[in-house]
Amino acid sequence: MQIAVTGGTGTLGREVVAELAGRGHSVRVLSRSAPQHRVDLSTGEGLAAALDGVDAVVDAANGKPGRDARAVLVDGTRRLLEAGAAAGVGHHVGVSVVGAERVPWGYYKVKVAQEGVVRAGAMPWSIVRATQFHPLLAGVFARAARARLLPGPTFPLQPVDPREVAAAIADAVEAGPSQGTSDFAGPERRTVRELARTWREQTGRQAVLVPLALPGAAGRALRAGGLTDPDASIGRTTFAQWLTEGRQPSGAL
Ligand SMILES: NC(=O)c1ccc[n+]([C@@H]2O[C@H](COP(=O)([O-])OP(=O)(O)OC[C@H]3O[C@@H](n4cnc5c(N)ncnc54)[C@H](OP(=O)(O)O)[C@@H]3O)[C@@H](O)[C@H]2O)c1
């Protein structure tokens, strides 16, 4: 298949590109900095040309929490779907976050709105939802540790290796439009505090764990395991194993 990956230069997108290419597909990388297929989802620039002759789109783009997130994820997805439908693309694979509808934070509200745009759009679709990526957590801990602190809230996460999410996305591409949503999560459900301890042990960095109380509805939802899913498809690589490989943290949220 000819497959376009928007955000194909990002943390997840580059793994999706590698996975699809490894399976023998022809892959186009679309982003603002992509060398061949430069597109901007917040304006629609470059989309028509980049989608010409494409069979399926994986949308792995992301925007920084705030205004940028809505411009890329909600309005940008609408532009992408319209351009895809006009180009005759047969399948849109969206990427979302496990439990986004359960945790009332701004970024997650944007992800729920983005899912709605995909469901209501003109293109046959599938959505793969993932839990937090190992490089995201490693990035959060590394930034906090610069001030010799580590956030230690006690809500659980189920972090996942983005390479395994990429394989689940490639499966979804090959299966064709499901008009449905599937969850993919990591093998362990652990509190952020436990994950921070693991990060500190494995990196040898000096930092003090700081208890963090999260108030309100979002705090309650997080403590209830809102970002985890025991019924999801489960990856194999734990956070500790991923850290052992010495892979790079992500700078983005
Ligand atoms: N990070 C996590 O833990 C996590 C967990 C679950 C689900 N997800 C979801 O996975 C997806 C990818 O997230 P990620 O963390 O891999 O993102 P990321 O590393 O921040 O990468 C974002 C990608 O989007 C591109 N991009 C940004 N603005 C753009 C624009 N205006 N037009 C076109 N491309 C643009 C970037 O490339 P340029 O800068 O070159 O444009 C980059 O390739 C998102 O849907 C996210 O919600 C993430």
The ligand as an SDF file (V2000), in Angstrom:
LIG
                    3D

 48 52  0  0  0  0  0  0  0  0999 V2000
    3.2130   11.0080   23.7290 N   0  0  0  0  0  0  0  0  0  0  0  0
    2.4450   10.1140   24.3370 C   0  0  0  0  0  0  0  0  0  0  0  0
    2.7350    9.6060   25.4240 O   0  0  0  0  0  0  0  0  0  0  0  0
    1.1580    9.6730   23.6710 C   0  0  0  0  0  0  0  0  0  0  0  0
    0.3700    8.6820   24.2770 C   0  0  0  0  0  0  0  0  0  0  0  0
   -0.7980    8.2500   23.6430 C   0  0  0  0  0  0  0  0  0  0  0  0
   -1.1710    8.8110   22.4300 C   0  0  0  0  0  0  0  0  0  0  0  0
   -0.4030    9.7840   21.8820 N   0  0  0  0  0  0  0  0  0  0  0  0
   -0.8240   10.3490   20.6080 C   0  0  0  0  0  0  0  0  0  0  0  0
    0.1170    9.9790   19.6040 O   0  0  0  0  0  0  0  0  0  0  0  0
    0.1400   10.9790   18.5760 C   0  0  0  0  0  0  0  0  0  0  0  0
    1.5850   11.3910   18.3160 C   0  0  0  0  0  0  0  0  0  0  0  0
    2.1410   11.9090   19.5020 O   0  0  0  0  0  0  0  0  0  0  0  0
    3.7340   12.0540   19.6840 P   0  0  0  0  0  0  0  0  0  0  0  0
    3.9900   12.1870   21.1430 O   0  0  0  0  0  0  0  0  0  0  0  0
    4.4190   11.0120   18.8940 O   0  0  0  0  0  0  0  0  0  0  0  0
    3.9710   13.4580   18.9940 O   0  0  0  0  0  0  0  0  0  0  0  0
    5.3430   14.2920   18.8140 P   0  0  0  0  0  0  0  0  0  0  0  0
    6.5290   13.4620   19.1430 O   0  0  0  0  0  0  0  0  0  0  0  0
    5.1550   15.6010   19.5070 O   0  0  0  0  0  0  0  0  0  0  0  0
    5.3850   14.5460   17.2330 O   0  0  0  0  0  0  0  0  0  0  0  0
    4.4760   15.4250   16.6540 C   0  0  0  0  0  0  0  0  0  0  0  0
    4.5660   15.3030   15.1470 C   0  0  0  0  0  0  0  0  0  0  0  0
    3.5660   16.1680   14.5750 O   0  0  0  0  0  0  0  0  0  0  0  0
    4.1840   16.9950   13.5930 C   0  0  0  0  0  0  0  0  0  0  0  0
    3.4510   18.2730   13.5690 N   0  0  0  0  0  0  0  0  0  0  0  0
    3.3190   19.1630   14.5860 C   0  0  0  0  0  0  0  0  0  0  0  0
    2.6040   20.2270   14.1740 N   0  0  0  0  0  0  0  0  0  0  0  0
    2.2660   19.9940   12.8740 C   0  0  0  0  0  0  0  0  0  0  0  0
    1.5420   20.7190   11.8910 C   0  0  0  0  0  0  0  0  0  0  0  0
    1.0130   21.9350   12.1480 N   0  0  0  0  0  0  0  0  0  0  0  0
    1.3940   20.1870   10.6560 N   0  0  0  0  0  0  0  0  0  0  0  0
    1.9430   18.9660   10.3650 C   0  0  0  0  0  0  0  0  0  0  0  0
    2.6360   18.2310   11.2520 N   0  0  0  0  0  0  0  0  0  0  0  0
    2.8070   18.7440   12.4900 C   0  0  0  0  0  0  0  0  0  0  0  0
    5.6360   17.1330   14.0520 C   0  0  0  0  0  0  0  0  0  0  0  0
    6.5230   17.3890   12.9770 O   0  0  0  0  0  0  0  0  0  0  0  0
    6.9660   18.8940   12.5250 P   0  0  0  0  0  0  0  0  0  0  0  0
    7.3340   19.6210   13.7600 O   0  0  0  0  0  0  0  0  0  0  0  0
    8.0640   18.6240   11.5590 O   0  0  0  0  0  0  0  0  0  0  0  0
    5.7600   19.4710   11.8400 O   0  0  0  0  0  0  0  0  0  0  0  0
    5.9080   15.7190   14.5680 C   0  0  0  0  0  0  0  0  0  0  0  0
    6.2380   14.8540   13.4960 O   0  0  0  0  0  0  0  0  0  0  0  0
   -0.7860   12.0970   19.0700 C   0  0  0  0  0  0  0  0  0  0  0  0
   -2.0570   11.8920   18.5130 O   0  0  0  0  0  0  0  0  0  0  0  0
   -0.8580   11.8520   20.5830 C   0  0  0  0  0  0  0  0  0  0  0  0
   -2.0530   12.3400   21.1660 O   0  0  0  0  0  0  0  0  0  0  0  0
    0.7480   10.2300   22.4410 C   0  0  0  0  0  0  0  0  0  0  0  0
  1  2  1  0
  2  3  2  0
  2  4  1  0
  4  5  1  0
  4 48  2  0
  5  6  2  0
  6  7  1  0
  7  8  2  0
  8  9  1  0
  8 48  1  0
  9 10  1  0
  9 46  1  0
 10 11  1  0
 11 12  1  0
 11 44  1  0
 12 13  1  0
 13 14  1  0
 14 15  2  0
 14 16  1  0
 14 17  1  0
 17 18  1  0
 18 19  2  0
 18 20  1  0
 18 21  1  0
 21 22  1  0
 22 23  1  0
 23 24  1  0
 23 42  1  0
 24 25  1  0
 25 26  1  0
 25 36  1  0
 26 27  1  0
 26 35  1  0
 27 28  2  0
 28 29  1  0
 29 30  1  0
 29 35  2  0
 30 31  1  0
 30 32  2  0
 32 33  1  0
 33 34  2  0
 34 35  1  0
 36 37  1  0
 36 42  1  0
 37 38  1  0
 38 39  2  0
 38 40  1  0
 38 41  1  0
 42 43  1  0
 44 45  1  0
 44 46  1  0
 46 47  1  0
M  CHG  2   8   1  16  -1
M  END
$$$$
